[in-house]
Amino acid sequence: MKEVTRSPWQDAFLGSLAADALAMPVHWYYDTLALQLDYGTVDRFLQPKNPHPGSILWRSEYHALNEKGEILREQSKYWGQRGIHYHQFLKAGENTLNFRLARELFAFVREHGGYDADAWLERYIARMLEPGWHRDTYVEEYHRAFFTRYAQGKKPRKCGISDEHIGGLATVPALCAALEGIESLGLQELRRIVKEHVGLTHAHANVLRAADTLVRLLWRVSEGTPLHEAIRAEAGDWISGNKADSWRHQPDSHVIGSRFSPACYIADAMPASLYLVWKYSGDFAAGIIANAMVGGDNCHRGAVVGSLLGAANGVPERFLGTV
């Protein structure tokens, strides 16, 4: 039972934020033994720690071409160093960059009374270039590619890339929730808007397909369809309900680790997310904790795991304390 009266769309958005914030300190841990040694069971919001044993910042680089590409600022000095936590300056319960943008998108749509892609791109660019707006050390590849092209003088509509990472879904629950009650949208129009929005930065066919699947699933759940039934109806091209049932008694780290990669690529990240939704369909807390504990790109999987479990079950108050 939901503890307070919120719509499924609102709980989907809040659930995605909670799942991201919970996973934040253990984001991109691919060694789950190291994850447990450093943090134990991640069942509450925790502060990130340095060193991060699996950090790849030591071999990552980004050089702004000019001021129009300056998205790292004071964080740039940490790139190239070993052991640096991707989110080292975030507080317990704070959202990572892509979900901070989700919160910004929600506010933007509500302020404007609807979604306008060009106006959103202006807002996105302004916020990413605003000194101190975010304190994340790591920015994903799609941001770096976008602002490299923007610094080259390309129009914002031409700056996105064919990015195939699940991070492209981070803003989908926020956009759907923001549009609720503002525009009299049917499902087809909502799907069109989400496709346009995600395509601005992630013009990859499988990411767009995953975003569309998430919208259709959330729509079904918002109308009262049970999660298992919704997944069978709308996501059979991503995961088999029969197989998911047969894996339920296997360790999560085996299903998401051996059967599916815990990494960010959408071909594995989407079915991995849906598996956790299937297994923990009636328990929001257990689902987002399991998502955090299997490591990999758990923050961005949270867009799917947190939103669907939130829409179906509500979000417990203890997970609503995001900064």
N, C-alpha and C positions, 0 to 999 in steps of 0.2 A: 504494500500500500504506500502511496505517496504521502510524505509527511506534511507537505503544504500544497496549496492549490496553484499549480503552474500548468501551462499547456505542455503537451509532449514536445513541441518545437522548442520551447524555452528550456526544458530539461535536456533536450538533445544538445543545445548550445552549452549549457552549464556542465553537462557531462563531459563534453569534449575538453573543456578548459580544465576540469578536475583531473581527467586522465593524463593530460599533458603535464600538469603541475606535479602530480604524484610521480610520474616517470622521470621528471627532469634531472634529478641527481644521478640516476643510473642510465641516462640516455647514452646509447651507443656503447654499452658494455656488451661485448660479444663473448666474454668469458664469464659465465654465470657463477662460477665458483668465486671469482674475484669480486663480483657484484655482491654476493652474500657475505664475503669476508669484510668488505668495506662498509656495507650498509645493513646487513641482516635482512629481515623481512620488511619490505617497503610497504607498510600499511598505513602510513601517515605522511604528511608533507615533511620533507627533510631538506637540509642545507647541502649543496654540493661540496665536495672535498677535492682538493688537489693533493697528490697527483691523480690524474685519471689514467689508469694503466693501459687503456686501449686507445688513447687519444691519437688522432692522425694530424693534429695541427702542425706537428713538426715537419710534415711533408706537404702541407697545404700552403697556397700562396694566392694573394690577390693584390694587384697594384692599380690604384685608381689612376686613370689617364689624366684626369683633371678634377676640378671641384665638383663636377656633375656626377662623378663616380665615387665620391668620398663617403663610403658607407661603413668603413671600419674605424676611422678616426683613432681614438686613443687605444682601441683594441688591437690595432695592427702590430704592435710590438710583441704580442704574444704568439703571433703566427710564426711558425718555424721552430718553436720551442717544444721540447718533449714534455709529456705529462700534464699539459694544461687542460683543465676541464673546460668543455665547450661552453658551459653556462656558469663559470666560476664566480661571477659577481651577483647572481640572482639569489634572492632570499627564499627560504622554505615556503612553498606554496605559490611561487611566482611563475608566470607563464613564459615559455620560450618565445623566441622572436615570431615565428609563424603564427602562434596563437595570440600573441600581442597584436599582430595585424588583424587577426580574426575579431578581437574586441574592438579594434579601430573600425573595421568594416561594419560591424553591428551598429556602432554609434553613428557612422557616416550615413548608412541607409535610413536609420530612424530620423536623423536630422533633415535629410533631403526628401523624406516621404517616398522613397523608392530607390531603385538602382540605376545608375548611369555609369557605364563602363569608363568613358573618358574622364568624367569627374573623379571617379575612384582612382584612376591612374595618377591624376594630379595629386590626390591626397596621399597615395602610396609613395610617390616620389618625394613629396614634401616631408613626410614623416621619416622615411629612411635617411634623408639628408639632414634632418634636424639634429644638431648636436645634443647628445644626452637623452634622446627620446627612448632608446633602448640600451640595455647594459649587457647584451649578449656578446660573448667573444666570437662565437661562430655564426657565420651567415651562410645559408645554403647556396649551392651552385647556381640555382636559378636567379637568386638576387644578384650574385656577382656577374652572371652573364647579362642580365637585364641592364645593370648599370654600366657595364662596359660598353654596351651598344648605345645606351643613352648618352654616355660621355663622348661617343663618336659622332653624335648629332642625329641619331635616328629618332623618328617619331615614337612616342611611347607605345603605340599600337604595334610597332615593328620590333620591339625590344625583347619580347618573350622568346623562349626557346622550346624545343621539343623535349622537355624534361620528363623522365619516366619514374619519378619518385613519389611516394605516398604523401610527402609533404604538400603536394598540390591539393590535397583534400582538407587541409587544416582549416580553411575559411568557409567550407561548405555548410556546416551546421549553423555557423553565425549568420551567413547570408539568408538561409531558409528561415531562421528564427526572426531575423530583422524584418523580413517581408511579411511575416504573419500579421494580419490585421491592418496592413497598410495598403496593399494592393489586392484586389479581388482576383487572385491568381488561381487558375486551375493547374493541374499537374503538368500539362504540356508546356504552359508558359513558364512555370517554375523550372522545369528541366532546361528550357531554352536559355533562361537567364544564368543558371548555374554553368551551363556549357560555355556561354560567352565569357563569364567571369574567370573560370578556371583556365580557359584557353588563352587568356592574356599573358600568362606566365608559364603554363604547362601545356603547350600545344602538342601533346602526345596522345595518340589514339587510345591507348590503354588507360591512361590517367583520366581522360575524358569519359571513357566507358565506366570506370570505377566511380567517378563523381556522379554519373547518371544513375548507377546502381544504388548509391547511397541515398540519393534524393528519393528514388522510388521506394526504397525500404523505409525511410523515415515517413514518407507519405502513408504507406500501409499501416505502420505502427501508430501513427497519429490518429488513424481511423479505427484503431482497436484490434488490428490483426496481431495475433501472437507472433513472436519473433521467429520461431521455427517455421511457421506457415509462410511468413513473409520472405524468409530466406529461400525456402523451396520455390516460391513463386517468382521471385525477382533476381535471385543470385545464383541460380543453378549453373550458370556458365563460369562461376568463380569457385564454387565448392559444392560437393555432394553432401546432402543432409545425411544420407545413409552412411557414408564414410565418416563424417563427423561424429555420428553416433557410435560407430565402431571404435573410434579413437579415444573416447571420453575417459577411459580408465588408464590411458597412457600418460606419463608425465608431460606437462605442458612443454617442458624444455626439449622433449623428444619430438613432439608434433611440430613445434616452432623451433627448429634447430636441425632436424633431420628430414622431416617430410616437407616443411616449408622453411626457406631461409628467413632468419630474423632481420635481414637487411632491409634497406629502404626501397628496393625496386618493386614496382607495383605488381608485377606478375606473381610474386610470392607474398608481398606485404598485405595485399587485399584479401586473399583467401586465409592467410594467417589471422588477420583481424576478425574475419567472419567466423572462423573456427572458435575463437574465444567468445564471441557473441553467442554462438550456438551453445557452447558448453556451459556458460554462465548466464544463460538467458534470463534467469529469475533473480540474479544477485549482482547488483551494480558493483558493490564494493569488491566482492571476490573476483569479478571480471577485470576491473582496472588494476587490482593488485597483481593478478596473474600476468596481465599485459606488461606491467613494469618489471616483474621478476624474470621474464624470459629474455630481457635485454634487447639488443639490437636497436632498431629505430622505433622504440616503444612510444616515444612522445608523439610521433606522427601517426602511428597506428591508433593512438588515442582518439583521433578524429572520428574513426569508425567505431571502435570499441566503446568509447565513452558516450558518443551521441546515441547509438542504438540502445545500449543498456539504460542510458538516462531516459530516453523517450519511453521505453517500455516499463521501467520500474520507478522512475523518479530518482533524484540525486539526494542522498542523505546529507543532513546539515553539516556533518563534520567534514564533508568534501567541498563545501561552498566557501571556504575561507581563503580563496586565492587572492593574492595581493593585487 
